[in-house]
Amino acid sequence: MEQQGIGWLLAIIVGAVAGWAAEQIMKSNQGLLMNIILGIVGSIVANALFSIIGISFGGIIGYLIAGIVGACILIAIGRMMRGRHV
């Protein structure tokens, strides 16, 4: 997100919204701080995965979509590692 110059505050806000949306989709209860972390890290993970297959996201909406997808992936991985089924 820093590469596009949207700033840390906007990254935190977009991360929080993406994490919250992923929390609703995956029916989990993470809390605000974890939503922000999942949204930001999820965006990084999803952008990396999508770039491998040639898809790139740009702008706030793109980061939001990537954050939601990535956060859902991270929640699913966390559940698998704890033994809970997705």
RARAMO-V246614 format. One record per residue. RES is the residue in one small letter. SS is DSSP state (2 for helix, 1 for strand, 0 for the rest). PSI is psi in degrees with one decimal (none if undefined). D_LAST is the distance of its C-alpha to the last C-alpha in whole Angstrom. Layout:
res | ss | psi | d_last
RES | SS | PSI | D_LAST
RES | SS | PSI | D_LAST
This chain:
res | ss | psi | d_last
m | 0 | -32.0 | 29
e | 2 | -30.2 | 32
q | 2 | -32.0 | 33
q | 2 | -7.5 | 33
g | 0 | 27.0 | 35
i | 0 | -12.6 | 33
g | 0 | 157.1 | 33
w | 2 | -40.0 | 31
l | 2 | -46.1 | 32
l | 2 | -36.4 | 30
a | 2 | -40.4 | 28
i | 2 | -42.3 | 27
i | 2 | -47.2 | 27
v | 2 | -40.2 | 25
g | 2 | -41.2 | 22
a | 2 | -43.5 | 22
v | 2 | -43.5 | 22
a | 2 | -43.4 | 19
g | 2 | -40.7 | 17
w | 2 | -44.1 | 18
a | 2 | -42.2 | 16
a | 2 | -38.0 | 13
e | 2 | -40.7 | 13
q | 2 | -41.8 | 14
i | 2 | -44.1 | 11
m | 2 | -0.5 | 8
k | 0 | 52.4 | 10
s | 0 | 171.7 | 10
n | 0 | 95.8 | 14
q | 0 | -33.8 | 15
g | 0 | 162.9 | 19
l | 2 | -49.1 | 21
l | 2 | -44.0 | 22
m | 2 | -34.4 | 18
n | 2 | -44.0 | 18
i | 2 | -46.8 | 21
i | 2 | -47.3 | 20
l | 2 | -39.8 | 17
g | 2 | -44.7 | 19
i | 2 | -50.1 | 21
v | 2 | -39.2 | 20
g | 2 | -38.5 | 17
s | 2 | -42.1 | 20
i | 2 | -45.8 | 22
v | 2 | -48.3 | 19
a | 2 | -41.2 | 18
n | 2 | -38.6 | 22
a | 2 | -44.9 | 23
l | 2 | -43.8 | 20
f | 2 | -33.0 | 22
s | 2 | -28.3 | 25
i | 2 | -37.4 | 25
i | 0 | 7.1 | 24
g | 0 | 16.3 | 27
i | 0 | 133.1 | 26
s | 0 | 143.0 | 27
f | 0 | 145.9 | 26
g | 0 | 158.0 | 29
g | 2 | 176.9 | 30
i | 2 | -43.5 | 28
i | 2 | -40.5 | 26
g | 2 | -43.2 | 25
y | 2 | -35.1 | 24
l | 2 | -45.9 | 22
i | 2 | -47.7 | 20
a | 2 | -39.2 | 20
g | 2 | -41.6 | 19
i | 2 | -48.7 | 16
v | 2 | -47.5 | 15
g | 2 | -40.3 | 15
a | 2 | -38.4 | 14
c | 2 | -41.4 | 10
i | 2 | -45.1 | 10
l | 2 | -39.1 | 11
i | 2 | -43.2 | 9
a | 2 | -42.5 | 6
i | 2 | -42.7 | 9
g | 2 | -41.2 | 9
r | 2 | -41.4 | 6
m | 2 | -37.3 | 7
m | 2 | -28.9 | 11
r | 2 | -5.9 | 11
g | 0 | 2.1 | 9
r | 0 | 136.3 | 7
h | 0 | 148.2 | 4
v | 0 | none | 0
